Amino acid sequence: MYSRDWETQVKDYRSHLLFERGLARNSVEAYMRDVREFRKFIERNAGGLLPGEVNASHIEGYMSEVYDRGLQASSQARRLSGIRSFFSFLQATEIIDSSPAEFTAAPKVGRRLPDILSVVEIDAMLSAIDLSTEHGHRNRAMLEVLYSCGLRVSELVSLRLGDLFFGDGFVRVTGKGDRQRLVPLSDEARRQIELWLDRRRMMEVDAKSVDTVFLNRRGRKLSRISVFNIIREAASLAGIAKQVSPHTLRHSFATHLLEGGASIRQVQEMLGHESILTTEIYTHLDRSHLRRSIEKHHPLG
């Protein structure tokens, strides 16, 4: 008989996240932490209850405990999301007929609008990079790519020479869950990458990084922390007081595209978001832009 115990179901769920949904390992481990924490709650409060015996009152009891711990609403919502995902899997595999988490109300979470930079601030950051230094052209190229392509920092440091299609004007990006997408490459970004590659050819490159675009001084793949530090230094030199990270450039890329008239579907595709709901956070356009759009497109504008 097929086992319905926690160990078996959690193991099968992990395989489902990895191989069927194709999630990145970091995402998988986040889901697994949520399930393990909920399982411990069940063991403390309901003895040897099997996954298929959990009901809505157990879910609500767990969420009450999470609330009493003083966790922020966003953290509470994430835990509930992880539990829902697990029981949805059990329902899909016919271990249970319906999910006990289906009707549990999620805490209200205010969506924090991401910080963005103006075009003037981004130009100031680019201009602040000293191209006469050893890695000036590398740093300039990275900023150009982050802003003009909207890449995540993990996508930037993983970029390979074989992902550059200068003739077609595109870069191939491998995002979350190893999903690939093609993103248009601006002429200036292409020019800056080519200037960096000219210098890269004179470097001694580590055997494991021969196809990696952006390298550190030892000829190895750049770390995410290094990119953060480079971005922060450029912002500081440009006199920008905001907390600036690689993701700030991604936020700015998306917002400026929408303000320029791009559709949210186009932005979703370029950012590599699986759901358009994720992209909607970038629709925090300024009022003047919204007013101009209404005046231009509304029949009574």
Secondary structure, DSSP 8 states (H G I E B T S, - for coil): ----SHHHHHHHHHHIIIIIS---HHHHHHHHHHHHHHHHHHHHHHTT--GGG--HHHHHHHHHHHHHTT--HHHHHHHHHHHHHHHHHHHHTTSSSS-TTTT---------------HHHHHHHHHHS-TTSTTHHHHHHHHHHHHHH---HHHHHT-BGGGEETTTTEEEEE-GGG-EEEEE--HHHHHHHHHHHHHHTTS---GGGTTBSSB-TTSSB--HHHHHHHHHHHHHHTT--S---HHHHHHHHHHHHHHTT--HHHHHHHHT-SSHHHHGGG----HHHHHHHHHHHSTT-
